[in-house]
Amino acid sequence: MNPPNPCEMDEEILTQAAHWCMRLQDDTCTTEERLAFQQWIQTDPRHAFEYAKMLEIWDLSDQLPDNQSTSKKLLTDTSARHNGARKM
Protein backbone atom coordinates (compact mmCIF):
# COMPACT_ATOMS: atom_id res chain seq x y z
CA MET A 1 0.00 0.00 0.00
CA ASN A 2 1.38 3.39 -1.00
CA PRO A 3 1.38 6.28 1.50
CA PRO A 4 -0.97 9.13 0.65
CA ASN A 5 0.41 11.83 -1.59
CA PRO A 6 1.21 14.93 0.57
CA CYS A 7 -0.20 17.30 -2.08
CA GLU A 8 -3.48 15.38 -2.17
CA MET A 9 -3.63 15.42 1.63
CA ASP A 10 -3.04 19.18 1.68
CA GLU A 11 -5.74 19.71 -0.93
CA GLU A 12 -8.17 17.60 1.11
CA ILE A 13 -7.42 19.60 4.26
CA LEU A 14 -7.86 22.84 2.34
CA THR A 15 -11.22 21.64 1.03
CA GLN A 16 -12.32 20.61 4.51
CA ALA A 17 -11.22 23.96 5.96
CA ALA A 18 -13.21 25.81 3.31
CA HIS A 19 -16.24 23.64 4.07
CA TRP A 20 -16.01 24.37 7.79
CA CYS A 21 -15.50 28.08 7.19
CA MET A 22 -18.68 28.26 5.14
CA ARG A 23 -20.68 25.88 7.31
CA LEU A 24 -19.90 27.61 10.60
CA GLN A 25 -21.04 30.95 9.14
CA ASP A 26 -24.43 29.45 8.30
CA ASP A 27 -27.26 29.99 10.76
CA THR A 28 -28.42 26.41 10.20
CA CYS A 29 -25.16 24.91 11.51
CA THR A 30 -26.13 22.45 14.23
CA THR A 31 -24.56 21.78 17.61
CA GLU A 32 -23.49 18.36 16.33
CA GLU A 33 -21.73 19.96 13.39
CA ARG A 34 -19.95 22.41 15.69
CA LEU A 35 -18.78 19.49 17.82
CA ALA A 36 -17.58 17.68 14.69
CA PHE A 37 -15.65 20.82 13.74
CA GLN A 38 -14.01 20.91 17.17
CA GLN A 39 -12.94 17.29 16.75
CA TRP A 40 -11.68 17.94 13.23
CA ILE A 41 -9.62 20.99 14.17
CA GLN A 42 -8.01 19.19 17.11
CA THR A 43 -7.09 16.12 15.07
CA ASP A 44 -4.17 17.70 13.20
CA PRO A 45 -2.32 21.03 13.56
CA ARG A 46 -2.63 21.51 9.80
CA HIS A 47 -6.39 21.67 10.20
CA ALA A 48 -6.15 24.71 12.49
CA PHE A 49 -3.58 26.33 10.20
CA GLU A 50 -5.67 25.93 7.04
CA TYR A 51 -8.85 26.99 8.85
CA ALA A 52 -7.09 30.18 10.04
CA LYS A 53 -6.02 30.89 6.46
CA MET A 54 -9.63 30.43 5.32
CA LEU A 55 -10.81 32.92 7.94
CA GLU A 56 -8.28 35.45 6.65
CA ILE A 57 -9.61 35.00 3.13
CA TRP A 58 -13.17 35.35 4.44
CA ASP A 59 -12.24 38.61 6.18
CA LEU A 60 -10.49 39.94 3.08
CA SER A 61 -13.50 39.11 0.93
CA ASP A 62 -15.57 41.51 3.05
CA GLN A 63 -13.46 44.30 1.56
CA LEU A 64 -14.48 43.45 -2.01
CA PRO A 65 -17.21 45.51 -3.67
CA ASP A 66 -20.70 44.07 -3.24
CA ASN A 67 -22.03 45.46 -6.51
CA GLN A 68 -21.39 43.06 -9.37
CA SER A 69 -21.00 45.82 -11.96
CA THR A 70 -18.41 47.56 -9.75
CA SER A 71 -16.47 44.31 -9.45
CA LYS A 72 -16.57 43.82 -13.21
CA LYS A 73 -15.41 47.40 -13.81
CA LEU A 74 -12.49 46.95 -11.42
CA LEU A 75 -11.43 43.83 -13.29
CA THR A 76 -11.87 45.20 -16.81
CA ASP A 77 -11.10 48.94 -16.55
CA THR A 78 -7.67 49.39 -18.11
CA SER A 79 -7.53 53.16 -17.50
CA ALA A 80 -7.02 52.68 -13.76
CA ARG A 81 -4.08 50.40 -14.44
CA HIS A 82 -2.52 52.71 -17.01
CA ASN A 83 -2.96 55.86 -14.94
CA GLY A 84 -1.11 54.25 -12.06
CA ALA A 85 1.84 53.20 -14.21
CA ARG A 86 4.95 55.39 -14.19
CA LYS A 87 6.14 56.91 -17.41
CA MET A 88 9.85 56.92 -18.01
All heavy atoms as an XYZ file, in Angstrom:
719
protein
N       0.846     -1.184      0.000
C       0.000      0.000      0.000
C       0.886      1.240      0.000
O       1.809      1.358      0.797
C      -0.914     -0.030      1.217
C      -1.851      1.129      1.286
S      -3.003      0.869      2.648
C      -4.003      2.279      2.420
N       0.604      2.167     -0.896
C       1.379      3.394     -0.996
C       0.884      4.427      0.016
O      -0.314      4.546      0.247
C       1.262      3.985     -2.399
C       1.917      3.117     -3.438
O       2.851      2.387     -3.145
N       1.420      3.184     -4.662
N       1.822      5.205      0.590
C       1.382      6.276      1.497
C       0.652      7.357      0.706
O       0.886      7.526     -0.494
C       2.690      6.808      2.088
C       3.751      6.396      1.137
C       3.258      5.148      0.451
N      -0.243      8.083      1.377
C      -0.975      9.132      0.650
C      -0.026     10.207      0.145
O       0.977     10.525      0.774
C      -1.932      9.705      1.688
C      -1.691      8.977      2.958
C      -0.613      7.983      2.750
N      -0.357     10.754     -0.999
C       0.411     11.835     -1.594
C       0.231     13.096     -0.739
O      -0.891     13.513     -0.487
C      -0.104     12.066     -3.016
C       0.632     13.162     -3.741
O       1.231     14.052     -3.142
N       0.561     13.104     -5.049
N       1.335     13.740     -0.290
C       1.212     14.932      0.566
C       0.413     16.065     -0.086
O      -0.324     16.767      0.588
C       2.653     15.361      0.806
C       3.473     14.145      0.569
C       2.724     13.345     -0.457
N       0.542     16.239     -1.391
C      -0.205     17.297     -2.082
C      -1.707     17.023     -2.043
O      -2.508     17.928     -1.848
C       0.258     17.446     -3.521
S       1.920     18.128     -3.653
N      -2.063     15.753     -2.236
C      -3.479     15.378     -2.172
C      -4.022     15.567     -0.763
O      -5.158     16.000     -0.584
C      -3.669     13.935     -2.634
C      -3.472     13.740     -4.112
C      -3.547     12.292     -4.541
O      -3.905     11.427     -3.708
O      -3.250     12.010     -5.709
N      -3.207     15.239      0.233
C      -3.634     15.423      1.630
C      -3.844     16.899      1.923
O      -4.834     17.283      2.553
C      -2.599     14.828      2.589
C      -2.574     13.327      2.606
S      -1.295     12.664      3.691
C      -1.680     13.455      5.235
N      -2.912     17.750      1.460
C      -3.037     19.184      1.683
C      -4.289     19.730      1.003
O      -4.987     20.572      1.561
C      -1.796     19.922      1.177
C      -0.563     19.646      2.025
O      -0.701     19.134      3.163
O       0.544     19.941      1.549
N      -4.560     19.267     -0.196
C      -5.742     19.707     -0.932
C      -7.012     19.292     -0.191
O      -7.966     20.057     -0.110
C      -5.725     19.123     -2.348
C      -6.796     19.685     -3.241
C      -6.598     21.153     -3.567
O      -5.460     21.621     -3.631
O      -7.621     21.842     -3.762
N      -7.010     18.097      0.352
C      -8.171     17.602      1.110
C      -8.381     18.447      2.363
O      -9.513     18.824      2.693
C      -7.983     16.127      1.472
C      -9.120     15.545      2.272
C     -10.442     15.483      1.512
O     -10.425     15.472      0.270
O     -11.490     15.435      2.173
N      -7.315     18.769      3.060
C      -7.420     19.605      4.263
C      -7.915     20.994      3.895
O      -8.771     21.570      4.582
C      -6.074     19.659      5.015
C      -5.755     18.282      5.601
C      -6.099     20.717      6.116
C      -4.350     18.165      6.153
N      -7.417     21.530      2.808
C      -7.857     22.842      2.336
C      -9.351     22.825      2.018
O     -10.091     23.741      2.389
C      -7.048     23.247      1.105
C      -7.324     24.609      0.519
C      -6.968     25.719      1.496
C      -6.527     24.785     -0.764
N      -9.800     21.790      1.359
C     -11.219     21.640      1.029
C     -12.059     21.531      2.293
O     -13.122     22.158      2.406
C     -11.433     20.408      0.128
O     -10.664     20.579     -1.065
C     -12.891     20.205     -0.215
N     -11.587     20.751      3.243
C     -12.316     20.614      4.506
C     -12.371     21.938      5.263
O     -13.411     22.304      5.822
C     -11.653     19.541      5.381
C     -11.789     18.145      4.833
C     -10.914     17.143      5.575
O     -10.070     17.502      6.391
N     -11.104     15.869      5.275
N     -11.265     22.663      5.273
C     -11.220     23.957      5.962
C     -12.207     24.929      5.328
O     -12.917     25.664      6.033
C      -9.801     24.521      5.935
N     -12.268     24.939      4.009
C     -13.215     25.814      3.309
C     -14.650     25.423      3.653
O     -15.502     26.287      3.893
C     -12.979     25.736      1.804
N     -14.899     24.119      3.694
C     -16.235     23.641      4.067
C     -16.612     24.130      5.460
O     -17.709     24.662      5.668
C     -16.285     22.109      4.020
C     -17.464     21.548      4.754
N     -18.728     21.528      4.218
C     -17.566     21.017      6.005
C     -19.570     21.001      5.106
N     -18.886     20.677      6.183
N     -15.699     23.964      6.423
C     -16.007     24.373      7.790
C     -16.176     25.883      7.903
O     -17.039     26.373      8.641
C     -14.939     23.871      8.763
C     -15.085     22.419      9.073
C     -14.185     21.426      8.827
C     -16.220     21.778      9.682
N     -14.691     20.214      9.235
C     -15.934     20.405      9.764
C     -17.445     22.226     10.148
C     -16.825     19.488     10.313
C     -18.338     21.317     10.695
C     -18.021     19.962     10.775
N     -15.380     26.617      7.170
C     -15.496     28.076      7.193
C     -16.889     28.503      6.740
O     -17.526     29.340      7.386
C     -14.413     28.691      6.316
S     -14.303     30.475      6.464
N     -17.344     27.929      5.645
C     -18.676     28.260      5.138
C     -19.774     27.738      6.057
O     -20.731     28.444      6.353
C     -18.858     27.660      3.728
C     -17.934     28.236      2.688
S     -18.263     29.953      2.330
C     -19.869     29.846      1.607
N     -19.627     26.519      6.511
C     -20.679     25.881      7.308
C     -20.880     26.599      8.636
O     -22.022     26.813      9.078
C     -20.312     24.403      7.550
C     -21.411     23.598      8.153
C     -22.566     23.443      7.162
N     -23.758     23.058      7.883
C     -24.908     23.738      7.822
N     -25.037     24.778      7.052
N     -25.941     23.331      8.511
N     -19.790     26.969      9.291
C     -19.897     27.608     10.603
C     -20.483     29.014     10.513
O     -20.982     29.543     11.510
C     -18.536     27.628     11.297
C     -17.997     26.256     11.693
C     -16.564     26.365     12.173
C     -18.874     25.602     12.753
N     -20.446     29.624      9.338
C     -21.041     30.948      9.142
C     -22.551     30.856      8.913
O     -23.252     31.852      9.004
C     -20.391     31.656      7.940
C     -18.910     31.866      8.069
C     -18.533     32.823      9.180
O     -19.246     33.767      9.466
N     -17.399     32.569      9.808
N     -23.019     29.661      8.613
C     -24.428     29.451      8.296
C     -25.254     29.344      9.578
O     -24.866     28.651     10.521
C     -24.571     28.170      7.475
C     -25.929     28.030      6.821
O     -26.934     28.469      7.404
O     -25.983     27.462      5.718
N     -26.384     30.025      9.590
C     -27.265     29.993     10.758
C     -27.847     28.613     11.031
O     -28.289     28.339     12.142
C     -28.419     30.987     10.583
C     -27.954     32.430     10.596
O     -26.862     32.707     11.149
O     -28.678     33.289     10.045
N     -27.843     27.747     10.017
C     -28.417     26.411     10.196
C     -27.402     25.388     10.706
O     -27.737     24.213     10.840
C     -29.032     25.900      8.876
O     -27.991     25.761      7.908
C     -30.117     26.835      8.375
N     -26.186     25.818     10.999
C     -25.158     24.906     11.512
C     -25.600     24.379     12.878
O     -25.905     25.150     13.791
C     -23.821     25.634     11.622
S     -22.455     24.571     12.087
N     -25.622     23.068     13.009
C     -26.133     22.448     14.232
C     -25.048     22.309     15.298
O     -23.852     22.426     15.013
C     -26.689     21.040     13.925
O     -25.602     20.202     13.520
C     -27.761     21.086     12.845
N     -25.487     22.018     16.502
C     -24.565     21.777     17.608
C     -23.678     20.571     17.301
O     -22.477     20.587     17.579
C     -25.342     21.535     18.916
O     -26.159     22.684     19.164
C     -24.422     21.299     20.078
N     -24.261     19.549     16.689
C     -23.494     18.356     16.333
C     -22.397     18.693     15.324
O     -21.280     18.181     15.414
C     -24.413     17.257     15.778
C     -25.342     16.648     16.796
C     -26.583     17.498     17.096
O     -26.902     18.428     16.289
O     -27.214     17.272     18.131
N     -22.733     19.550     14.375
C     -21.730     19.964     13.393
C     -20.611     20.766     14.052
O     -19.436     20.602     13.721
C     -22.377     20.795     12.286
C     -23.221     19.963     11.340
C     -23.968     20.820     10.345
O     -24.697     21.749     10.776
O     -23.819     20.563      9.138
N     -20.965     21.621     14.976
C     -19.946     22.406     15.685
C     -19.027     21.501     16.510
O     -17.824     21.736     16.585
C     -20.604     23.475     16.560
C     -21.288     24.548     15.724
C     -21.936     25.634     16.578
N     -22.747     26.515     15.756
C     -22.278     27.487     14.987
N     -20.992     27.720     14.942
N     -23.102     28.237     14.270
N     -19.596     20.466     17.092
C     -18.776     19.490     17.823
C     -17.868     18.722     16.865
O     -16.697     18.464     17.174
C     -19.665     18.526     18.609
C     -20.383     19.117     19.819
C     -21.380     18.114     20.394
C     -19.393     19.567     20.878
N     -18.390     18.365     15.697
C     -17.582     17.676     14.694
C     -16.434     18.575     14.232
O     -15.304     18.110     14.033
C     -18.451     17.264     13.511
N     -16.715     19.872     14.090
C     -15.653     20.818     13.738
C     -14.580     20.841     14.820
O     -13.378     20.819     14.502
C     -16.229     22.221     13.532
C     -15.169     23.279     13.490
C     -14.348     23.407     12.367
C     -14.965     24.134     14.564
C     -13.347     24.376     12.328
C     -13.969     25.101     14.525
C     -13.162     25.224     13.418
N     -14.979     20.887     16.076
C     -14.006     20.910     17.170
C     -13.118     19.661     17.135
O     -11.909     19.747     17.343
C     -14.725     21.012     18.529
C     -15.341     22.366     18.789
C     -14.300     23.475     18.819
O     -13.207     23.317     19.338
N     -14.660     24.614     18.243
N     -13.723     18.522     16.861
C     -12.941     17.287     16.753
C     -11.989     17.365     15.559
O     -10.830     16.978     15.655
C     -13.867     16.073     16.625
C     -14.616     15.772     17.888
C     -15.622     14.645     17.698
O     -16.023     14.318     16.581
N     -16.049     14.053     18.801
N     -12.499     17.846     14.440
C     -11.677     17.940     13.232
C     -10.479     18.850     13.458
O      -9.342     18.499     13.127
C     -12.530     18.447     12.065
C     -11.742     18.698     10.820
C     -11.321     17.760      9.922
C     -11.250     19.956     10.353
N     -10.603     18.368      8.908
C     -10.546     19.727      9.152
C     -11.334     21.265     10.822
C      -9.942     20.737      8.415
C     -10.734     22.275     10.100
C     -10.045     22.013      8.912
N     -10.694     20.012     14.024
C      -9.618     20.991     14.174
C      -8.556     20.527     15.176
O      -7.396     20.896     15.072
C     -10.172     22.394     14.516
C      -9.195     23.459     14.033
C     -10.479     22.546     15.998
C      -9.792     24.830     13.917
N      -8.962     19.681     16.119
C      -8.008     19.189     17.115
C      -7.266     17.936     16.656
O      -6.291     17.536     17.291
C      -8.739     18.913     18.433
C      -9.247     20.176     19.086
C     -10.109     19.915     20.304
O     -10.282     18.782     20.734
N     -10.677     20.975     20.859
N      -7.695     17.350     15.571
C      -7.090     16.115     15.073
C      -5.685     16.311     14.526
O      -4.828     15.448     14.665
C      -7.983     15.502     13.969
O      -9.262     15.268     14.510
C      -7.408     14.206     13.447
N      -5.441     17.483     13.898
C      -4.173     17.700     13.196
C      -3.874     19.198     13.209
O      -4.758     20.000     12.901
C      -4.332     17.195     11.755
C      -3.045     17.196     10.951
O      -2.230     18.123     11.129
O      -2.878     16.288     10.126
N      -2.657     19.601     13.553
C      -2.316     21.030     13.561
C      -2.522     21.709     12.211
O      -2.816     22.899     12.140
C      -0.839     21.062     13.946
C      -0.548     19.747     14.544
C      -1.539     18.768     13.990
N      -2.412     20.937     11.131
C      -2.633     21.512      9.799
C      -4.078     21.960      9.620
O      -4.347     22.906      8.877
C      -2.250     20.509      8.711
C      -0.759     20.188      8.698
C      -0.436     19.105      7.705
N      -1.171     17.889      8.074
C      -1.246     16.812      7.315
N      -0.653     16.773      6.141
N      -1.921     15.761      7.717
N      -4.990     21.285     10.296
C      -6.394     21.674     10.200
C      -6.583     23.096     10.729
O      -7.233     23.919     10.080
C      -7.277     20.717     10.995
C      -7.319     19.338     10.426
N      -8.037     18.325     11.034
C      -6.734     18.772      9.336
C      -7.904     17.213     10.336
N      -7.106     17.460      9.297
N      -6.024     23.370     11.893
C      -6.151     24.707     12.485
C      -5.467     25.752     11.611
O      -5.986     26.859     11.416
C      -5.567     24.718     13.891
N      -4.323     25.407     11.057
C      -3.580     26.329     10.204
C      -4.390     26.687      8.954
O      -4.543     27.865      8.614
C      -2.234     25.706      9.826
C      -1.411     26.571      8.917
C      -0.734     27.681      9.412
C      -1.312     26.277      7.566
C       0.019     28.486      8.576
C      -0.553     27.083      6.722
C       0.110     28.185      7.224
N      -4.907     25.685      8.270
C      -5.673     25.926      7.040
C      -6.985     26.639      7.343
O      -7.420     27.492      6.576
C      -5.942     24.618      6.285
C      -4.707     23.987      5.693
C      -4.000     24.862      4.655
O      -4.642     25.735      4.036
O      -2.797     24.667      4.463
N      -7.609     26.309      8.478
C      -8.847     26.994      8.845
C      -8.565     28.473      9.118
O      -9.324     29.339      8.685
C      -9.491     26.323     10.071
C     -10.773     26.983     10.476
C     -11.923     26.847      9.701
C     -10.845     27.765     11.618
C     -13.105     27.464     10.061
C     -12.023     28.388     11.989
C     -13.153     28.227     11.209
O     -14.319     28.859     11.565
N      -7.466     28.776      9.782
C      -7.094     30.175     10.041
C      -6.864     30.917      8.733
O      -7.275     32.082      8.590
C      -5.855     30.234     10.929
N      -6.227     30.258      7.764
C      -6.025     30.887      6.457
C      -7.363     31.156      5.778
O      -7.550     32.209      5.155
C      -5.137     30.020      5.569
C      -3.682     30.061      5.981
C      -2.704     29.293      5.124
C      -3.139     28.614      3.906
N      -2.124     27.797      3.246
N      -8.302     30.229      5.902
C      -9.631     30.426      5.317
C     -10.332     31.621      5.959
O     -11.007     32.399      5.276
C     -10.501     29.182      5.491
C     -10.232     28.100      4.515
S     -10.652     28.615      2.835
C      -9.486     27.639      1.947
N     -10.189     31.775      7.261
C     -10.810     32.916      7.939
C     -10.213     34.234      7.459
O     -10.925     35.235      7.311
C     -10.664     32.794      9.456
C     -11.499     31.700     10.117
C     -11.228     31.672     11.615
C     -12.980     31.899      9.844
N      -8.916     34.243      7.195
C      -8.275     35.446      6.652
C      -8.862     35.791      5.284
O      -9.156     36.961      5.006
C      -6.768     35.245      6.515
C      -6.019     35.321      7.815
C      -4.524     35.181      7.596
O      -3.984     35.829      6.672
O      -3.892     34.415      8.339
N      -9.026     34.781      4.454
C      -9.606     35.000      3.128
C     -11.040     35.512      3.271
O     -11.456     36.434      2.575
C      -9.552     33.707      2.286
C      -8.098     33.358      1.971
C     -10.393     33.819      1.024
C      -7.894     31.972      1.407
N     -11.782     34.930      4.188
C     -13.166     35.347      4.439
C     -13.188     36.830      4.835
O     -13.991     37.604      4.319
C     -13.756     34.481      5.545
C     -15.204     34.743      5.818
C     -15.728     35.720      6.613
C     -16.312     34.013      5.307
N     -17.095     35.630      6.621
C     -17.478     34.596      5.840
C     -16.416     32.909      4.469
C     -18.750     34.114      5.528
C     -17.697     32.438      4.188
C     -18.830     33.040      4.711
N     -12.300     37.212      5.743
C     -12.242     38.608      6.183
C     -11.858     39.533      5.034
O     -12.419     40.621      4.881
C     -11.252     38.778      7.332
C     -11.764     38.180      8.632
O     -12.986     37.939      8.754
O     -10.934     37.937      9.527
N     -10.900     39.122      4.220
C     -10.488     39.940      3.079
C     -11.617     40.083      2.062
O     -11.759     41.131      1.435
C      -9.255     39.340      2.400
C      -7.951     39.476      3.173
C      -6.852     38.684      2.481
C      -7.551     40.938      3.315
N     -12.416     39.044      1.914
C     -13.501     39.107      0.935
C     -14.558     40.132      1.333
O     -15.270     40.650      0.475
C     -14.135     37.732      0.733
O     -14.863     37.346      1.884
N     -14.640     40.468      2.604
C     -15.574     41.508      3.047
C     -15.186     42.870      2.497
O     -15.999     43.783      2.444
C     -15.616     41.584      4.575
C     -16.436     40.472      5.189
O     -17.232     39.842      4.459
O     -16.285     40.231      6.403
N     -13.944     43.035      2.083
C     -13.462     44.305      1.563
C     -13.725     44.451      0.059
O     -13.513     45.516     -0.499
C     -11.967     44.452      1.844
C     -11.656     44.454      3.328
C     -10.161     44.388      3.593
O      -9.361     44.737      2.743
N      -9.791     43.943      4.774
N     -14.185     43.388     -0.575
C     -14.478     43.446     -2.008
C     -15.802     44.165     -2.233
O     -16.691     44.123     -1.395
C     -14.559     42.024     -2.582
C     -13.264     41.227     -2.543
C     -13.533     39.792     -2.985
C     -12.208     41.868     -3.409
N     -15.950     44.822     -3.379
C     -17.210     45.507     -3.675
C     -18.365     44.515     -3.741
O     -18.216     43.408     -4.254
C     -16.978     46.135     -5.045
C     -15.521     46.070     -5.285
C     -14.962     44.988     -4.430
N     -19.513     44.925     -3.213
C     -20.698     44.071     -3.243
C     -21.405     44.125     -4.594
O     -22.019     43.169     -5.016
C     -21.698     44.490     -2.157
C     -21.220     44.118     -0.774
O     -20.427     43.176     -0.655
O     -21.647     44.779      0.187
N     -21.325     45.267     -5.263
C     -22.026     45.464     -6.512
C     -21.288     44.733     -7.634
O     -20.127     44.977     -7.878
C     -22.108     46.965     -6.804
C     -22.982     47.258     -7.993
O     -22.933     46.570     -9.000
N     -23.790     48.299     -7.868
N     -22.006     43.871     -8.325
C     -21.385     43.057     -9.369
C     -20.817     43.914    -10.498
O     -19.748     43.635    -11.025
C     -22.398     42.057     -9.906
C     -21.787     40.913    -10.662
C     -22.819     39.854    -10.980
O     -23.983     40.157    -11.199
N     -22.400     38.615    -10.997
N     -21.511     44.981    -10.876
C     -21.000     45.825    -11.964
C     -19.729     46.547    -11.540
O     -18.832     46.767    -12.347
C     -22.066     46.825    -12.428
O     -22.394     47.709    -11.369
N     -19.631     46.921    -10.253
C     -18.414     47.556     -9.751
C     -17.258     46.564     -9.796
O     -16.154     46.901    -10.214
C     -18.613     48.062     -8.309
O     -19.714     48.960     -8.287
C     -17.374     48.751     -7.789
N     -17.510     45.349     -9.404
C     -16.471     44.313     -9.448
C     -15.997     44.101    -10.874
O     -14.802     44.020    -11.131
C     -17.010     42.991     -8.898
O     -17.442     43.137     -7.584
N     -16.930     44.033    -11.803
C     -16.572     43.819    -13.205
C     -15.750     45.000    -13.718
O     -14.753     44.813    -14.404
C     -17.825     43.634    -14.048
C     -17.525     43.329    -15.498
C     -18.787     43.085    -16.273
C     -18.454     42.797    -17.731
N     -19.650     42.571    -18.528
N     -16.146     46.211    -13.347
C     -15.414     47.395    -13.809
C     -13.989     47.378    -13.259
O     -13.041     47.697    -13.971
C     -16.139     48.664    -13.374
C     -15.455     49.905    -13.863
C     -16.261     51.135    -13.537
C     -15.467     52.285    -13.927
N     -15.533     53.379    -14.349
N     -13.824     47.004    -11.998
C     -12.485     46.948    -11.421
C     -11.603     45.944    -12.149
O     -10.400     46.145    -12.285
C     -12.558     46.590     -9.931
C     -13.079     47.682     -9.005
C     -13.280     47.116     -7.600
C     -12.133     48.861     -8.966
N     -12.202     44.871    -12.607
C     -11.432     43.832    -13.288
C     -11.156     44.162    -14.747
O     -10.179     43.699    -15.311
C     -12.178     42.494    -13.205
C     -12.279     41.886    -11.813
C     -13.206     40.678    -11.837
C     -10.919     41.514    -11.279
N     -12.010     44.977    -15.372
C     -11.873     45.204    -16.808
C     -11.430     46.612    -17.176
O     -11.057     46.850    -18.319
C     -13.205     44.915    -17.525
O     -14.226     45.772    -16.984
C     -13.612     43.466    -17.363
N     -11.458     47.555    -16.252
C     -11.100     48.944    -16.551
C      -9.586     49.071    -16.668
O      -8.859     48.995    -15.689
C     -11.638     49.868    -15.470
C     -11.415     51.339    -15.783
O     -10.971     51.649    -16.914
O     -11.685     52.173    -14.914
N      -9.112     49.285    -17.886
C      -7.668     49.395    -18.106
C      -7.145     50.787    -17.793
O      -5.963     50.951    -17.532
C      -7.303     49.021    -19.554
O      -8.026     49.872    -20.432
C      -7.622     47.574    -19.843
N      -8.013     51.800    -17.765
C      -7.526     53.160    -17.505
C      -6.950     53.296    -16.103
O      -5.971     53.998    -15.889
C      -8.636     54.189    -17.721
O      -9.671     53.989    -16.775
N      -7.528     52.614    -15.135
C      -7.024     52.685    -13.762
C      -5.626     52.091    -13.686
O      -4.756     52.583    -12.987
C      -7.962     51.941    -12.818
N      -5.404     51.036    -14.440
C      -4.083     50.402    -14.436
C      -3.057     51.272    -15.147
O      -1.937     51.403    -14.714
C      -4.142     49.030    -15.083
C      -4.769     48.003    -14.154
C      -4.805     46.680    -14.813
N      -6.131     46.601    -15.422
C      -6.557     45.648    -16.208
N      -5.764     44.679    -16.535
N      -7.769     45.640    -16.693
N      -3.463     51.898    -16.252
C      -2.523     52.712    -17.013
C      -2.215     54.024    -16.310
O      -1.093     54.512    -16.376
C      -3.068     52.996    -18.421
C      -3.126     51.762    -19.264
N      -2.008     51.092    -19.690
C      -4.180     51.054    -19.745
C      -2.345     50.040    -20.402
N      -3.666     49.990    -20.445
N      -3.186     54.601    -15.640
C      -2.961     55.858    -14.940
C      -2.005     55.682    -13.763
O      -1.288     56.600    -13.391
C      -4.267     56.458    -14.446
C      -5.102     56.982    -15.588
O      -4.591     57.273    -16.666
N      -6.401     57.105    -15.363
N      -1.986     54.499    -13.191
C      -1.110     54.248    -12.059
C       0.307     53.892    -12.467
O       1.217     53.875    -11.665
N       0.506     53.599    -13.739
C       1.836     53.197    -14.211
C       2.726     54.429    -14.364
O       2.277     55.487    -14.771
C       1.724     52.454    -15.532
N       3.972     54.282    -14.038
C       4.945     55.385    -14.194
C       5.412     55.468    -15.624
O       5.627     54.466    -16.297
C       6.167     55.139    -13.305
C       5.872     55.300    -11.871
C       7.173     55.203    -11.128
N       6.889     55.143     -9.721
C       7.788     54.940     -8.803
N       9.043     54.772     -9.136
N       7.456     54.907     -7.545
N       5.564     56.687    -16.071
C       6.138     56.910    -17.406
C       7.610     57.244    -17.237
O       7.987     57.989    -16.355
C       5.405     58.037    -18.102
C       3.975     57.693    -18.402
C       3.291     58.810    -19.134
C       1.849     58.439    -19.388
N       1.124     59.474    -20.080
N       8.410     56.682    -18.102
C       9.851     56.924    -18.014
C      10.298     57.837    -19.115
O       9.857     57.915    -20.145
C      10.619     55.615    -18.085
C      10.325     54.741    -16.925
S      11.373     53.301    -17.082
C      11.542     52.909    -15.377
